[in-house]
Amino acid sequence: MGTSSGSHFHQQPSPKMLPPRQQPRELQTSLSLVSLDACGSPNLQERGSNSDQVRESPSENKISLRDVAREKVDIISERIQHLPNEFLEKLKTEIRVILEGTGGSLHREEFLSLQKLVQSRSDLTDKTLIRAHKVQLETLVAIKTGIQAFLHPSVSLSQASLIEVFLYKRCRNIACGSPLPTEDCNCEACSIRNGFCNLCMCVICNKFDFEVNTCRWIGCDLCSHWTHTDCAIRNGLIGPGPGVKTGSVPADMLTSPPMNLG
């Protein structure tokens, strides 16, 4: 086994092995889920100077997160074209706050409800998503992945890249962004698990994080896949080598039993 740091293990990784992709900490995202009121903007009212009649803004001028999650792409895209930028930023802020994890269980349930709506739709394909508004598409991707980085002001992915992330054709880790399956790997993890990337994700828990180039990650020299050290230990895939028992050589980490990652 090789490590991403190479400082604690006797055997060095093969030349092909590279550590999981480095990810800038400013893009770190929270996967804990909370929510806000999903009704979009407040109800605007206007009173004429010579009349007591109250006029409300037309309903078509308001779009909620639930509308984005459940309505047809072309319908929302058409409506969103007529909304001011301030409203679109407000919509993105709502889902960003949802993903920051500052709310309670009711907020979490609201997010899971939005996510269920998006994941259950069969009409969200490359042919329909190409007609989506950019903010609409960013919101759909953020809801599906649970990652707020897609709404970060300093991040601007192309329409094509967002569609590929949504359809599990590109790594959802923005700092990686590799086409999937990576290097055309056809192992069980890469070919069956939707959205799995063997360059930056743990083959056991399917997650990526920011503790790269440390002993938190270890790599398999045979299959070139990575896993968290604690995940591998917890699943009995690695253990101390003979050096621990004999004391004659420095301790090493060996697969016990051998890792079967592809």
Buried (B, 14 or more C-beta within 10 A) or exposed (E): BBBBBBEBBBBEBEEEBEBBBEBEEEBEBEEEBBBBEBBBBEEEEEEEEEEEEEEEEEEEBBBBBBBBBBBEBEEBBEBBEEBEEEBBEEBBEBBBBBBBBEBEEEBBBBBEBBBEBBEEBEEBEEEBBEBBBBBBBBBBBBBBBBBBBBBBEEEEBEBEBBBBBBBBBBBBBBBBBBEBBBEEBEBEBBEEBEBBBBBBBBBBBEEBBBBBBBBBBBBBBBBBBBBBBEBBBEEEBBEEBEBEEEEEEEBBBBBEEEBEBB
